[in-house]
């Protein structure tokens, strides 16, 4: 395995012309930098997915190869201070939810401090942001108390099968007991809603759909099925292997009466009440029932690239704004601090302006992004 800087897709220039910042003081909050992040299709962006690492303790077949991974160079990974700076500017621009992802976010040594810093970020109205995390759950038993004390608000835990042989084959690791222990720890906590994510795959786990929902219900959690998407590092995605939204609902309807939950908004999952509720199940049908028209999400990779879509082939590089700002004509350190915030703000807006109407998975011209899911962030 190697650790080298990886150039992915098309990176847009990170440094934008210096604005007049002489009137701003060093302790001034970035609040008010520019108002809501609205794209050219009228979508207001309120959700930022923050990837903390491309590394993971599992090797799921639909995400990354077992061997030969070229990890992002450690020198390119955002520091805690850099993540916090981006988060504060994003919150000033109307982002209200941060979701920590990876790779596996719990592999990051400073994960508790990341949560502590980001949970203290507030928006223009003084309200704190909502802080969530998507994880494989393996390190939750040891880390969850500290994460909760630091301000973590919600959890999504990935589990695609309850069978040990399948888990080992799918993840190439014998860690099912560890994942189950993590889910048990989350279920015993006060974090709610608790969600379990499962990628539905033909001839892999499509005979476990009902069992997975029942397992989630036993742990006071909502199961969310995800259609398999073309995001594997090996680019071996096969549409015929994907279990569709309609197939998932058909399988569940044989066990429960499904009633749609209204008011989805910009959420990625459609939800249904089971036998009249209150328990629910969700389906994220990015391929067969895209929700692009209501998408309010941006993504920040672990190496400082902004992405306006999970399937984007272009990225907006924040590292120059964070590490290479040229403000020689202004008086440091005040000017440097102000210029970095303004550059981040402009890059966020450029990223939003460049967002397309949809991901075009169903178009013959669709190109799979060069990054695998682990390097994009879930």
N, C-alpha and C positions, 0 to 999 in steps of 0.2 A: 504494500500500500504506500501511496505517496501523498505528500501535502504540498500542493502547488496552487498558485493563484489560477482560478478558472475563469476564462472570459466566456460569458453566456450571452447569446443573442446579440442585440444591438444596445449598447449602453449610451444613453443620452448624456451630453456634457453636463458635468456636475456644477461647474462654477458659472454663475450668472452675474451680470454687471452689478457693481456695487451701488446700492441706493444711498441717499443722504441720511446717515444715521448719527450725525454729530449731536443732535438734540437729545438722544436717548441716554439714560444713565445706566451704570453697570448693574444695578440691582433691579432694573425694570423688568417686569414679567413680559414674556412674548405675547401675552394676551392682547388681542386687537391687531395682530399682524395683517389680517386680511379678510376675516369673515368666513362663511361656510365654504366647503370644498364642493363646488357644483360643476358637473361635467357639461359637455355641449348637448347632452340629451336630457338635461334637467335632473339627473340623479344627484342627490346630496349624500356625501360620503361621511359616514359616522363611525366606521369600524376599521381598525388597523390590526392586521395579523402580523405579529413580530416573531420572526424565527430567531432562535437563540444559538442554534448550532445545526450543522448538517449531519452530525454523527448520531448513531442510534445503537441501542443494545440489541435490536432485532434486525433481521434482513428479509422483510416481507417481500414476496416475489413480485407484487404489483408496484413496488416502490423503488427497490435498489437491488443490485446484484450482491451475491454472497461474498465475492472477493473482487479485488481489482478496483476498488473505489478510489477515486482521486479526491481526497478531502480538501475542503477549502483551507488555504494557508492560515495558520493561527494569527499571523500578522494582519490578515484582512478581516478577521472577525471583529465586529463592533464591540467596543468596551462598554462597561456599565454606564459610564458618564455619557458616552455617545448615544446609547439607547435612550437614556433619560432625556437628553437634550432634544432628540427627535420627537419623543413622546410628548414633551411639554409644548413644542411648537404645534404638533398635530392636535393636541387638546385645545390649544388656543384657536385653531382653525375649525373647531366644531366636532372633532372626533370624540366620541363618548365611550367607546369600548375598545380595550386592548385585549387581544388573545395571544398568549404565548405558545409558540409551537416549535417544531424542529423539522427534521431529525427528532430527537428526544430531548425536550427542554430540561428534564430533570438530570441530564448528564452534565449540565453546566455547573461548575463548582460554586458560583456565586448566585445560584438560582433564588435562594431566600432573599438575598439583598436586592436582586432584580425586582422581585415582587414587592419588597418594602418600598423601594424608590418609586415604582410605577403606581402603586396604590395611593401614593401621596400626591399624584398629579391631579390638578383640578382644571375645570373648563372655565370659560369666561364668566359664567354665572356663579362660580365658586363651588359648584357641585363636583365631587370626586368622580373620576372615571370608573367604569366597571371593568374589573380585571378577571379574565378567565384563562384557562389553560387546557390544551389538548395534549395528552400523554399516553404512553403505553402502560402506565401504572406501576412499573416494576419497582421504582424507588419510593413509592408513596408511603408505605408503612413507616419508614424512617423519617421522611421529610414533611409529611402532611401537617403535623402539629405546628412546625415552624412556618410553613407556607400560610396556614390559616392565621396565625398570629401576625404575620407580616402583611396580611390584607387580601389574600386570594379570595375571590368571590364565587367562582364557579369552576366546575371540572367536566371535561369530556374524556372518557377513557376508551381506548380502542381495544376491541376483542372480536375477532372474526369467527372463532369456533370454540366450542366447549370440549372438543375431543383432543386428547393429548397427541395422538398420532398425526392428526391433521394440523394441529398447532405447530408441531415440530416441522412438518413438511412445508407449511406455509411461511413460517418465520425463520426457518433454518436454525432455530434455537429451542432448547428444551426448557422454556421459561413459563409454561402455563400456570404452574402453581404460584409463581411470583406475581403474575398479572392478576390472578384471582385474589391473592392476598391484598393487592393494591385496591381492587374494587371493594373488597370487604372493609378496608380501612376507610375508604371514601363513603361507603354506605353508613358506617358507624359515626361519621362526622355530621356536622350541621350544614354542610355545603349542599344547597339545593337551588335550582334543580340539578340533579345528577344525571348525566347522559352517557350512554355507552354507544360507541360507533362501531358498525360492522360493514365491511365491503362485501356485497353479495356477489358471489362468483359461481358460474355454472360448473356443475360436477366437482365443486370444491366444498361449498358449504350451503348450497341451495336447499338441501334437505334438513337444515338446522334452523330455518328462519323462525318457525314457531317456538322452538326450544330457546333460541336467543332472546326472544321477547319475554318468554316466561321467566328466564333467568334474570332479566332486567327488572321485571316486576317484583321478583323475590328480593331484590336489593333496592327497592324504592327508587328505581331509575327508569328513564325513558330510553328505549332502544331506538337508534336512528340508523336506518339502512342507507348505504351510499352506493349508487351505481358506479361500477368500476370505470375509471376514466383513463384516457391516454396520457399517463404521467409517469410511467415506469422508466427507469434510467436506460433500460435496454431497448426501448421502443418496440416491444413485442405485443402491445395491446391488440386484442382481437375483439371486434365488436360482437361477434357471435358468442364469445365467452361471457359477455356481460348479462347479468340478470336484470331485466328492466323493471321500472316502477310498477307497471301493470302486473307483471309476474309476481312481484313481491306482495302487492295488495291482494292478488288472487290467492296466494298461499295463506296469508293471514286471515282472509275472509272465511276460510274453511274452519277457523277456530274462534274468531271473534266477529262481532258486528262492528263495522267500522263507520264512524260518523266524522266527516271533515270538521276540523277546528277552524273557525273563521279568524280573520285578522292576521294573516301571515306577514304582511308588510314586506320588509327586505330580508327576512330570515331565509336561509338556504333550504330549510326543511319544510315540506308540507307535513301537517300533523293530523292524526285521526284519533278520536276517542275510541277506546275499546269497550264494547258493550255499554255504551252510554256514558262512560267516564267514571271517575275522574282520570284514570290511568290513560296514557297516550302512547302512540308510536309515531315515529317520523320517517320520512323518506326524502333523501336528497337526490333528485333525479336530474343531475347536470347534463346528461346526454339526451334522454328522451323527452324531458319536460324542462328545458332551461328556464332559469329565473333571472336572466340577464337584465331584463327591463326594470327590475327593482333592486339590482345589486348596489350595495352601499359600501363595498369593501375595497381596501387597498392592502398591499402586502409589502413587508420589509424583510428582505433576506438577511441572513446572518452576516453577510459581507457587505451590507450597506446599500443594496440595490432596491429601489422602489419598483413595484409591479402593480399595474392597474387591473390585471386579470390573472387568474390562476394559469390560464393558457397563453399568456402574452409571450411574444417573441422579442419584445423590446423591454429594456430596463433603464431606470433613471438613477444615475450614480450619485450617491450622497457623500461618498468619501472625500472628494475635493472640498466640499463645503465644510466638512468636519475637520479635515486634517491639512488642507492646503489653501486656505483662504488668503488671498492677496489683498491686504488693506493697508499698504505701506503709507498711503496718503492720509490715513486717519491715525488717531492717537491710540496706541494700545494701552492697557488691555481692553478698555471699554469698546473700542471700535471692532476688535476682533470678535468679541462676544456677540455684539449686535449684528455684525455682518454674517456670522455663522447662522444665527436664527433666521435672518432675512433670506439667506440662500436656501435653507431648508424649506422655508415657507414657499419660496418660488418654485422649488423643485417639486414639492407636493402638488402645487397648482398645475405645473406643466404635465405631471404624470396624470392628473385627473383630466385635464383638457385632451390628452391623447387617448383617452379610453374609447374603445369602439362600442357600437351598439350591443354586440354579443360576441361569444367566443367562436362561433362558426364551426363547431365540431361536426355538424351535419352537412357542411359544405365540402364539395370535392377538393377545394383548394386549401383545406385546413392543414396546418403544419403543427406537429407536436412540438412543444417547447423543448429546448436542448437540455434544460435542467430536469433532473428527476424530482419527484415529490419531496424527498428528504432535503434537497437543496433549495427548494422554493419555500417550503413551510406549509403545514397542513391547515 
